[in-house]
Amino acid sequence: MPMNTSALQRFFQQEDLNFLVTNRIPRIAVTRAMGWFSQIRSPLLARLSIAVWQVFTELDLSDAKKHRFESLHDCFTRELLAGARPVDGDPGVLTSPCDAIVGELGRIEQGRLYQAKGMPYAMRELFGPAQELQPFEGGQFLTLRLTSAMYHRFHAPDAARLEHVSYLSGDCWNVNPIALKRVERLFCRNERAVLRMRLADGTPLAIVPVAAVLVASIRLHALDVEQHLRQKSERSGAHEWPCEASYERGQEMGWFQHGSTLIVFVPPGFEPAVHTGQRLRMGQALMRRV
């Protein structure tokens, strides 16, 4: 008897097997190959790839702006129908920048935070050597995990100005809970960007998009990161770019090429309006002013 979809999903969700399949592979090579494959423009190939994708995930395209995709990448980075993600208008909250499952959250103490229970990492290592961390000491961090089937674009959590972008090259470990329990300092190892922002009242805010296996690519509307990197003779290390871009609450800032993670940092004066394990949609309340 053939294995049904739910049985296949349970099979690949076994922790040891999942970790082996998604991490004990040539991660960077496989990610580059996936990037190439996803860009092939063929509606037929896109339909077949999406059908396979739906076997392993809960992919729902009912709220997509279009349903005929030229490539797999076209589906990954799909836009949504107008009004598909209502944005909370309460001025006392920051809204979720993306669809996500809430991971670890808590207070930032002595620059330390957690990727999973008993797995700390340093904010300094995540942000890179040129970043000022003091504004966030005693504040809150919150990890948002995007699965591969989710909407992959991210948006401003409030009216804000993007002032600086740091881009740190790195690996592309899987960022699912299984890997987060096994790989120390995982977010600090992976390719990532640090978006330093300021709300309309001057409050600092930081959002860190972290890439992962199959998705070592982050796009920003305000800055052509790939073009800037090509202008550098060395891609390794941290790259710093001043930026000046203003956003309204809920306005799109960029997207992942697949699913991954956003980590949000706020200074003292906020508390989470969500809990670990909660499923969120972009625009729902995320943090509340105390």
N, C-alpha and C positions, 0 to 999 in steps of 0.2 A: 504494500500500500504506500503511495507517495506521501512524503512528509508535508503536512499542511503549513500555512504561513505562520501561525502562532507557534507551532512546534519548532520551526526554523528559528524564529526569534528567540525562543527559550534556549535553544541549542547554543546560539552565539552569545547569549547573555551569561553563560557560565563564566565565572570570574577568571579562572586560569586560562581558558580558551580565548576569551575576549582580550585579555592582556597580551597573550602570545600573538594573536592574529593582528592586533592593531599597533603593537609596539616592537616586538622582536622581528622586525622586518627592516629593510633599508628605508627608513622613514622619509628622508629627504628625497631620495630617488623616486619612491612611490608617489609622494606628494607632487613632485614635478610632472610625473607621468599622468597623474590624475588631472592636473591643471591643463596639460596639453589635450587630453582626451575630452575634457568637458567643453573645450572651445571649438571642437569640430562642428561645423555648421551643417547639420543634416536633420531635418524634422523627424525622419523615420528613425534614425539612430537615437534621437532624443526621446521619442516615444518608447522605444524598447528599453532604454536605460532607465527611464522613469518607472516603467512597469517593474523592472528588477528592483529598483530602489524601494518601491512600495511593498515588496515582499518582506523586507527587513525593517521597515519603519512605519510609522503612522502618518505618512505624508498626506496632507489634505490641501488640495489646490482649489477648493470651492470659493475662497475669497481672493484668488489671484486676479489681477487686472486682465490677464489674457490666459488662454488655455492651449494655445498652439505655440510651442517653443522651438526656436531655431537650433538650440543646442542644450546640452545638460546645464552648462553655465547659465544660460538664459533662464532656466527654471530655478537654479540655486539662488539667483539674485533677483527673483521676481518682485515686481511691485504689487501692491494690493489695491483692491477697489476702494474708491473714495468712501470714507466713513467706516471702513472695516476695523479700525483701531481708534475708538473714541479716546480723547486725551482728557484726563481729569483736570478741571479748571480751578481747583482749590489752590489759592496762592500760598497756603501753608504746607504744601507737599511738593516734593520732587517726584516726577513720574518715571516709570521704568523706561529706559532707553530702547528696550528690545523685548521681543518675546523670549521667555526664558524659564528655566527652573532655578529657584533660589538655592544656592549652595551655602557655603559658610558665610557667616556674618558676625559682627561683634565690634568691640572697642579696639582701637589701635593703641597699644601700650609699649612704650620704649621702642617704637618703630617695628614692632612685631605683630604679625597677624597669622592666620591659619588657612591652609588649603584643604585640610581635613583634620579630624580629631587627632591630636598628638603629632601633627605634621606642621610645625611652624616654618615661616620664612620671613626674611627681612624686607621691609619696604624699601630700604636703600638699594638692595640688590635688584629688586623689581623695577624701580624707577630709573636706575642708572646714576652715575657719579655727579652729574651736573644739576640735579634737581634739589629744590628746597623742600624739606619734609616737615618742618616745624609747624606750619599751619594745620596739619592733619593730626598731630599728636593729641591723643585723648578723644579724637573723633571716631567716626564709624567707617568700616569697610563692608562691602557687600558683594558677593560673587554671583554672577548671573551666567548660567550655562545654557547655551543654545544647542539643541540637538540638530542633527543633520536635516530633519524634516521640517524644522521651524522656519519662519520668515527670518531672513538673514540680514536685513538692514537695521541700522541703529540710529537713534534720534536724540535730540537735545532734551534733557529732563526738565528744563525750564528755560526761560529767556536768558541767554548767556552769550559770552564772547569767548571764542577760542583764541588763546594768546600764544601758545607754544606747543610744538609737537616734537617729542623725542621718539626715534625709531631705533630699536635694539634688535639686531639680527640674532638668530639662535636656531635651536632644534625645532622639531615639530612632533613632540610626544602627544599621544592622545590625552585629552583633558577630562575624560569621563571619571566618575567617582572611583572606579576600579583602579585606574592609574594614579589618581590623587592619593590613594591610600598606600601606594607602593613606591612612588618615585619622589624622593625628597626634593623640595624647592622646585617643583615642576614648572610653575609659572615663570620662575626666574631663568629657566633653561630655554624656554620657547621664544620664538620670534614674537615681538610685541611692539605696541606703540603706547606712548604716554601722552594723553591729551590734557593739557593744563587749561582750565577754563575759569571764568569769573562770572558769577551771577550779576544781575542788574544792580543789586545792592552792594556789590563788591566782595561777596562771599566767595572764597576759592572752592574749586571743585576739580576733581581729576577723574578721568575715565581711562582705563587701561584695556584695550582690546588685545587679547592673547590668541595667537594663531595655534593651529594643531595639525595633526596628521591629516593629509588631504586638503588642508586649508591654510598653508603658509602664505597667505595673501590677504592684505587689508587695504581697502580703498577709502579715501577721504575726498569729499567734494572740495574742501578748502585747500588741499595740497596734493599734488601729483607725487606721491611718495616714490613710486617706481622710477619716474623720470629723475627725481633728485638723487636717488641712489645710483643710477647709471652715471651721473656726473661725478661720483666719487671714485677715486682710484681703489679704495678699499671698502668692501661692504661690511666687514666685521666691526664690532664695537657699537657705540652709540652715535647716532647722528642727530643733531639739534637744529631745529628750524623755527625761528620766530614766525608767528602767524597772526593774522587779524581777520577774523570772520565772525559775524554776528548771526545768532539763531533765535528764532522764536520757540516757545515751548512746543515740543512735538515735531519740530522741523528735522528732516533727514540730514544726517551728518556723513554717513558712509555705509559701507557694507562689507561683510565677509564673503569670500568666494564659496564658503560652505558653512557648516556650523562651528561654533567655538565658544569663547568666554569673554565676558566683559566684567571688569572689577571696578566698582564705583567707590570713590573716597570722598568723604565730607568732613569738615572740621567739627569741633564740639558745637552743640546747639541743634543737632538732629538726632532722631532715633528711628530705627527701622519700622516701617508700616507693614512688613511682611514677615514670614517665618521660613526657616529652612525646609526645603522640599516643596514649597508652594509653586504652582505653575502660574506664570504671569503673562499678560499680553502687554505689548508696548502701549504706553499711555496710562496704565493703572498706577495708583499711588505706590511709591517705593520707599521714600523717606519722609518723615514728618518733622517740621520744626517744633522744637520743645517749647 
